[in-house]
Protein backbone atom coordinates (compact mmCIF):
# COMPACT_ATOMS: atom_id res chain seq x y z
CA UNK A 1 0.00 0.00 0.00
CA UNK A 2 1.38 3.41 -0.87
CA UNK A 3 0.73 6.84 0.54
CA UNK A 4 1.63 10.37 -0.39
CA UNK A 5 1.80 13.56 1.61
CA UNK A 6 0.86 17.13 0.85
CA UNK A 7 1.51 20.36 2.73
CA UNK A 8 -1.25 22.01 4.72
CA UNK A 9 -1.84 25.75 4.43
CA UNK A 10 -3.91 28.25 6.40
CA UNK A 11 -6.61 27.95 3.73
CA UNK A 12 -7.18 24.32 4.82
CA UNK A 13 -8.44 25.32 8.30
CA UNK A 14 -12.09 24.41 7.59
CA UNK A 15 -11.11 21.01 6.15
CA UNK A 16 -8.95 20.33 9.21
CA UNK A 17 -11.72 21.31 11.62
CA UNK A 18 -14.19 18.99 9.87
CA UNK A 19 -11.70 16.13 9.84
CA UNK A 20 -10.84 16.68 13.51
CA UNK A 21 -14.52 16.64 14.44
CA UNK A 22 -15.00 13.33 12.59
CA UNK A 23 -11.77 11.76 13.83
CA UNK A 24 -11.10 12.91 17.37
CA UNK A 25 -13.30 11.84 20.26
CA UNK A 26 -12.61 14.99 22.23
CA UNK A 27 -10.45 18.05 22.02
CA UNK A 28 -11.10 18.76 18.33
CA UNK A 29 -9.86 22.20 17.34
CA UNK A 30 -12.04 24.77 15.61
CA UNK A 31 -11.20 26.26 12.21
CA UNK A 32 -10.07 29.43 14.01
CA UNK A 33 -7.66 27.43 16.19
CA UNK A 34 -6.22 25.69 13.12
CA UNK A 35 -5.83 29.04 11.33
CA UNK A 36 -4.04 30.53 14.32
CA UNK A 37 -1.66 27.56 14.59
CA UNK A 38 -0.89 27.49 10.89
CA UNK A 39 0.01 31.18 10.90
CA UNK A 40 2.80 30.36 13.35
CA UNK A 41 6.02 29.97 11.31
CA UNK A 42 7.20 27.15 13.59
CA UNK A 43 4.15 25.01 12.73
CA UNK A 44 4.02 22.63 9.79
CA UNK A 45 1.08 20.55 8.64
CA UNK A 46 0.89 17.50 6.42
CA UNK A 47 -2.02 15.63 4.88
CA UNK A 48 -1.70 11.93 4.16
CA UNK A 49 -3.46 10.44 1.15
CA UNK A 50 -4.10 6.76 0.48
CA UNK A 51 -2.23 5.54 -2.63
CA UNK A 52 -0.86 7.62 -5.46
CA UNK A 53 -3.71 6.36 -7.67
CA UNK A 54 -6.08 8.60 -5.68
CA UNK A 55 -4.31 11.69 -7.03
CA UNK A 56 -6.27 11.58 -10.25
CA UNK A 57 -9.60 10.38 -8.91
CA UNK A 58 -11.07 13.88 -9.22
CA UNK A 59 -10.09 14.92 -12.71
CA UNK A 60 -6.43 15.41 -11.87
CA UNK A 61 -6.97 17.16 -8.53
CA UNK A 62 -5.64 15.50 -5.39
CA UNK A 63 -8.14 13.28 -3.63
CA UNK A 64 -9.51 14.28 -0.25
CA UNK A 65 -6.97 13.68 2.51
CA UNK A 66 -7.31 10.64 4.75
CA UNK A 67 -5.57 12.22 7.71
CA UNK A 68 -3.41 15.05 8.92
CA UNK A 69 -0.69 15.98 11.36
CA UNK A 70 0.32 19.37 12.71
CA UNK A 71 3.66 19.74 14.41
CA UNK A 72 5.98 22.44 15.67
CA UNK A 73 9.75 22.64 15.31
CA UNK A 74 11.74 25.01 17.52
CA UNK A 75 15.51 24.71 17.19
CA UNK A 76 16.26 21.06 18.08
CA UNK A 77 12.88 20.19 19.64
CA UNK A 78 9.63 19.27 17.97
CA UNK A 79 6.11 18.68 19.22
CA UNK A 80 3.21 16.83 17.63
CA UNK A 81 0.27 19.18 18.09
CA UNK A 82 -2.48 17.12 16.48
CA UNK A 83 -2.78 13.96 14.41
CA UNK A 84 -5.92 12.34 13.04
CA UNK A 85 -6.93 9.68 10.54
CA UNK A 86 -10.44 9.49 9.13
CA UNK A 87 -12.36 6.70 10.92
CA UNK A 88 -13.05 4.76 7.70
CA UNK A 89 -9.31 4.75 6.84
CA UNK A 90 -7.93 3.53 10.16
CA UNK A 91 -5.96 0.28 10.50
CA UNK A 92 -4.55 0.66 6.99
CA UNK A 93 -1.12 2.01 7.90
CA UNK A 94 -1.91 5.68 7.30
CA UNK A 95 -1.21 6.75 10.89
CA UNK A 96 2.11 4.92 10.95
CA UNK A 97 3.13 6.38 7.59
CA UNK A 98 2.11 9.87 8.66
CA UNK A 99 3.95 9.67 11.98
CA UNK A 100 7.07 8.39 10.19
CA UNK A 101 6.88 11.33 7.78
CA UNK A 102 6.56 13.74 10.72
CA UNK A 103 9.64 12.17 12.36
CA UNK A 104 11.61 12.36 9.10
CA UNK A 105 10.58 15.97 8.52
CA UNK A 106 11.47 17.07 12.04
CA UNK A 107 14.82 15.26 11.91
CA UNK A 108 15.72 16.83 8.59
CA UNK A 109 14.96 20.23 10.15
CA UNK A 110 17.43 19.50 12.96
CA UNK A 111 15.10 18.32 15.72
CA UNK A 112 16.53 15.67 18.00
CA UNK A 113 13.33 14.99 19.95
CA UNK A 114 9.59 14.81 19.32
CA UNK A 115 7.14 15.41 22.16
CA UNK A 116 3.98 13.29 21.97
CA UNK A 117 1.07 13.83 24.34
CA UNK A 118 -1.86 11.45 24.50
CA UNK A 119 -4.81 10.79 26.80
CA UNK A 120 -4.60 7.58 28.80
CA UNK A 121 -7.86 6.35 27.26
CA UNK A 122 -6.81 6.91 23.62
CA UNK A 123 -5.88 3.31 22.84
CA UNK A 124 -5.45 3.93 19.09
CA UNK A 125 -2.91 6.71 19.60
CA UNK A 126 -1.11 4.78 22.33
CA UNK A 127 -0.73 1.79 19.99
CA UNK A 128 0.54 4.05 17.19
CA UNK A 129 3.12 5.78 19.39
CA UNK A 130 4.43 2.50 20.78
CA UNK A 131 5.49 1.43 17.27
C-alpha positions in Angstrom: 0.0 0.0 0.0 1.4 3.4 -0.9 0.7 6.8 0.5 1.6 10.4 -0.4 1.8 13.6 1.6 0.9 17.1 0.9 1.5 20.4 2.7 -1.2 22.0 4.7 -1.8 25.8 4.4 -3.9 28.2 6.4 -6.6 28.0 3.7 -7.2 24.3 4.8 -8.4 25.3 8.3 -12.1 24.4 7.6 -11.1 21.0 6.1 -8.9 20.3 9.2 -11.7 21.3 11.6 -14.2 19.0 9.9 -11.7 16.1 9.8 -10.8 16.7 13.5 -14.5 16.6 14.4 -15.0 13.3 12.6 -11.8 11.8 13.8 -11.1 12.9 17.4 -13.3 11.8 20.3 -12.6 15.0 22.2 -10.4 18.1 22.0 -11.1 18.8 18.3 -9.9 22.2 17.3 -12.0 24.8 15.6 -11.2 26.3 12.2 -10.1 29.4 14.0 -7.7 27.4 16.2 -6.2 25.7 13.1 -5.8 29.0 11.3 -4.0 30.5 14.3 -1.7 27.6 14.6 -0.9 27.5 10.9 0.0 31.2 10.9 2.8 30.4 13.3 6.0 30.0 11.3 7.2 27.1 13.6 4.1 25.0 12.7 4.0 22.6 9.8 1.1 20.6 8.6 0.9 17.5 6.4 -2.0 15.6 4.9 -1.7 11.9 4.2 -3.5 10.4 1.1 -4.1 6.8 0.5 -2.2 5.5 -2.6 -0.9 7.6 -5.5 -3.7 6.4 -7.7 -6.1 8.6 -5.7 -4.3 11.7 -7.0 -6.3 11.6 -10.3 -9.6 10.4 -8.9 -11.1 13.9 -9.2 -10.1 14.9 -12.7 -6.4 15.4 -11.9 -7.0 17.2 -8.5 -5.6 15.5 -5.4 -8.1 13.3 -3.6 -9.5 14.3 -0.2 -7.0 13.7 2.5 -7.3 10.6 4.8 -5.6 12.2 7.7 -3.4 15.1 8.9 -0.7 16.0 11.4 0.3 19.4 12.7 3.7 19.7 14.4 6.0 22.4 15.7 9.8 22.6 15.3 11.7 25.0 17.5 15.5 24.7 17.2 16.3 21.1 18.1 12.9 20.2 19.6 9.6 19.3 18.0 6.1 18.7 19.2 3.2 16.8 17.6 0.3 19.2 18.1 -2.5 17.1 16.5 -2.8 14.0 14.4 -5.9 12.3 13.0 -6.9 9.7 10.5 -10.4 9.5 9.1 -12.4 6.7 10.9 -13.1 4.8 7.7 -9.3 4.8 6.8 -7.9 3.5 10.2 -6.0 0.3 10.5 -4.5 0.7 7.0 -1.1 2.0 7.9 -1.9 5.7 7.3 -1.2 6.7 10.9 2.1 4.9 10.9 3.1 6.4 7.6 2.1 9.9 8.7 4.0 9.7 12.0 7.1 8.4 10.2 6.9 11.3 7.8 6.6 13.7 10.7 9.6 12.2 12.4 11.6 12.4 9.1 10.6 16.0 8.5 11.5 17.1 12.0 14.8 15.3 11.9 15.7 16.8 8.6 15.0 20.2 10.1 17.4 19.5 13.0 15.1 18.3 15.7 16.5 15.7 18.0 13.3 15.0 20.0 9.6 14.8 19.3 7.1 15.4 22.2 4.0 13.3 22.0 1.1 13.8 24.3 -1.9 11.5 24.5 -4.8 10.8 26.8 -4.6 7.6 28.8 -7.9 6.3 27.3 -6.8 6.9 23.6 -5.9 3.3 22.8 -5.4 3.9 19.1 -2.9 6.7 19.6 -1.1 4.8 22.3 -0.7 1.8 20.0 0.5 4.1 17.2 3.1 5.8 19.4 4.4 2.5 20.8 5.5 1.4 17.3 
